[in-house]
Amino acid sequence: MFSLPARKPKAQAKRLSYDRPLRLDRADQVAALQETVYDVVVIGGGVTGAYTALDAATRGLRTALLEKDDFASGTSSKSSKMVHGGLRYIEQGNLPLVRHSLLERQRLRGNASHLVQRLPFLFPVLEKNGIFDKRLAAGFESLLWTYDLAGGWREGVLHQKLSKNEVLAHCPTFKPEEVRGGFMYYDARADDARLTMNIARTAAFYGATVLNGVKATEVTRSGGRVSGVVVQIGDQEVNVRATSVVNATGVWLRDWSGAGAGTAVPSIRPAKGVHVVVPWSKIRNDCTVTIPVPGRTRRATITRWGNVSYLGTTDEDYRGDLDDVHCTREELDFLLEGARSALDTDLEADDVVGSYAGLRPLVAPPGGKSVEVKRNHEIRVGRDGLVTVVGGKLTTSRHMAEQTVDKVERVLGRKGRCRTKNLKLLGAAGYDAEAVVASGGLAAHLGERYGTEARFITDLVIEDPPLGEPVVEGLPYLKAEVVYAVRHEMARSVDDVMSRRTRARLMARDASAEAAAEVGRLVQQELGLSDEQTTAQVEQYTSAVAHERRILMGE
C-alpha cells in the first residue's frame, strides 16, 4: 500500500519525536500519589495493567499505575515471547479468539514495530514420533489455511509447504533420516518485559503516574463505593484517593486479600510454563521450530534469540508459591529429552545457560487438563465499583485494556473513545525496522530495543566513552543501557536491570552474576545508594541466581 507524501509532519510522529528522553523522577511520582485524586488507579504492572493505564490516560482520565515489585516482574517477563493467534485455539474450536488475536498481533506490529517482529514457525513432518502422523499432514494444512483466513494473512505472507531439504535449511540439526517435509507459517515475537515497560512509559508520557515498588495492601471504600487504595512505599503508608480502582494483579488474584472480604473474583487456575535457554549452536535454527515430546500430546517450541535459543512448553497446573516459581530438574530433563528425540544434538543439562518459569492466569475451575482451557479473559465490576480483569494473553492485552477502561468509564458515569488502536508506543513513530536491522551491529541491537530512542543510548556513550563497554561478557548490552534503565526506565536494582531491562539473566545466568558488582556500581552512582545498600542488592541478585540454578539442576 502506498501513501501520499506528507505535506506537513504527521501529528503523532511529531509529538513522539523529542530531543531528550522521558525521565520519571521517583520522588515526583510519590508526591503525585499523595496529592492527586485519581479517576482510576490500576493495581498491577504487568502488560494488562500497563495497557489499561495507557488507555485510560489517553482518554483523559487522571490515572495511576502501581506495581508491588517491578514492571513485568511476574507473568509478563516469563512468557513464550510470542505474539500470536494460537493454532491450538483453532483446535479447541475457539476461532473468535484466534481471529481477534491475529488482529491485535498486527496492531502491535504497527504500534511497537521496534519491539514486535515477524517470526516464522516451522512444523516438521517426521517419519516417527512426529507431532502428527504424515498421513494427517493434509489435515494440518487445512488448519493452517483456517489460520491464514482468520487473520494470518495480515502479515503479508501465507503458510508454505516445505520439502525435506528446506526444513533442514531452517534447522540443520533435525535428524535427516526422520524428516519428510514440513510446514511454515508466520506470527510474531516480542521481548515481553521491554514491551510492558515501554507501554508503562508511554502511559507516563501521556500523563499517568507510574510507580514500581509500591504494594497495594487494601482497597478503601466510602459510602459503599471504592474511594482509593492504601499502599506501602518502603516504610511509608500512603492513602491514594481514586474514584475507581482496577485490579489487574493477574495470577496473584488467587491469593490477594486486599480487594476486601466478600469481593467476588473469578476462579483463577495458575498454569505453569517453563523454558530453558541453550546455546544457539546446539540447535542452529533460524526460526521457531516445533518439536514433539515423546509420550505426550503436548509439543515444545525452540525460538532463536541472538546467540541462544529458548526451548519451552506451557500449561501445567501449579498450586505452589506464586513468588517462587522455577524450572525444575524434572522439567529440564523433559525438555531436553524432547529436543534430543527430534534433533541430532548432544544437548545436555550442563549446556543450559538460563531458565525461567511463569504462571498464566487461566480463568477456569479445577478439573481437566489446563492445556485444554481457553485463553479468554474476564472483566467483573463489583457493586462498589471495583473493576477486576484477569485471563487472556499478551497478544490481546491492548483489547483487554480497552474493554476494562470502558467498564471504568461506566463506573465514572462518562464515556470516552479508545485511542490505543493505532497509538504508537515510545520509540515506534518513524522507526524503520527493516532498514535498521539490515544494518546490523550496534544500530540493530539498540534499534530492536529502543526504536527511535536508540540515539539517547549512543548520546550517553559519546558523553562518557567507558559506557560503551559491554555489561556481561559475550552479550551485546552496554553499560550505557544500565544508566539509561535507571534514569529513564525506573530500574531500582541490579535485578531490575539484569532480569528485565536487559535479558542478561536469561541469556547468560552465571556470567550475569559475575557482572552484578559492576552493575551495582552503576546503579549506586545513579541512585545515590550507600555501599551497604549496593552490597545487599548484589548479594540478593547472586543468591537468587544460585537458587534458580540449584532448582534447575536438582542439586
Steps between C-alpha positions, in 0.01 A plus 500: 500500500630842404442821694525848359791718611420696813456873444573556867639280782262232623351612830574180697854464366567866574376467858708187559820656366687681776852615575527337843352177640215487750644502851274390783622630835394260772451773761272689262294187434461431873399861560237473227355190668458694822353813346281387209143373504505251213221393273651151496779315678625183331652236730745273320786598267482208259413547135124515564532757778747707300276510194198582719690801639597609148145469371360693797763776478443553128126538565579786735448316829725585794678166527746325729673168433639322808719190508615327821831374357616604155314546173462162328667322792230231496337327204580782257874431499467121496281431198588303189597839345248433222239741369266266320150384425557149631453199275385285789209732566364401158540139612294594807232646275566855627519670162377840630801522735736413214344754267519778754850402615628524144345845464668611823827342388508734201411800713799423720716452192410852394487674837818342639692426182834519680400235755271262308652320202383239251571144608478197268376175659615165362305177548701198376333189365701213648507134414460390863384664823399821324251758617259342258514194277607577143159372387344786696717765336223594255264556791759718671531710187127568512555626855766738369263624230245572770767691692596703194137586422431588865761775479842347440491664157545839665871427531518509120607140450304173513612163630731290284557130450869408523710221360736295712802707399317826567424380853864410552608840364300668777616258769787272392502309830173318422580132452507485119389137482180591685400814307239466226422867450328770696284809520586859579262771609555847644432676830705744709721521807577765761731560792207486741665690786616785279161519331327531839751760619454696179121502540535625859739778392263599220219523758724733702570703186126559469472611862456188715675467834710185466679341793659166584596376846156601629295227668124548511378353827135602506224643283323773698131582483276787601122469508524155348698623197868466416694807616862401438774269623744480788856439380832425664803688362798377699418584861240757400125435477310719255126534440450546128165659417310385192145483367560155349751218539604229254638173639737371232712280727476200268578165655559669839126557516488145636666602827448877527266600782522876453182516291298452819287226651203396293646628172403261221799406288532256209631151566874515429689194388877563477665311215877469500714543191872425498785586265869422499756700307766316303782608269367559149789297360339189650183556294593728208140598425419820310131495599282350771494124459233284656601160630306205640540389858520121525203340673308828524234670290671831571763659284796721576646793310855621448540869416826664406589828672845633428759234580263290711182303443202476736367146540170480678145391547203629694190419700547264791285558808683673786397527864816623669651833608419764238819692583742208472444332164789329324576237240578174679745225409211274401368765262850563365551130423155488340591785262845364418354157427257660257778691325725195468215286367455728198842656461846360440657689790708410804309749715550432872392665825840665546453681167204700634596864556171626645143410585171656598155394610180702501135462588206567270181617674247265342139581581360156574395275788716199598468182300606382155824583325621859520621480138135464397387815682412788267714813533207741523498787747237612745411845633278544805359816653402481866208686653753728665656587164812282531597378150687169475665377178676165468587237243578550133851514360771746406375529141155619602610730784411821314145381432460379859606845615253670265212295639618559857510877460155487338380345828687762702328778311161348578596507868600865459182583311677621189582373155817553300659358189781245503812645338746210520407305185747700291699665777875469458704412807808702587773426247269364231394815311723537195692179569594294192556151637619343176757769426638513854530123547655457155784727605601254771741575781429740786232688305295182460545398863391838634231547236320178597498610864444876488381587149551868427610553861821307424675834441476573872712192579772603257482855640600354837795318343619818328482687831678219690683254268552226766119455496546348154651189660292181531331426831524121480769311316363358175177704498432821300362710787697816574571668833319800352184289498532450875523874553204559268296234679545677833453855371212443260348155557454503877745217571573495874727199542752265347220248444283756318789561260616141451164324488274745317660820361755267341452124473848415621369266769318291240777495244802455727393423856841433654682773307232750609573411863868570441410842358261587784756702698573728204128548432457576871766768474319668211164481678660642814640799311162580346284453811744617765484172691729425792769234480290280731190533280701422189666196656159373610362535146793312348478222759124473454541462124781245513312299765187499283700379200661224707158395632364484145794288386476258793132430431564462127786257549330312784787564739 
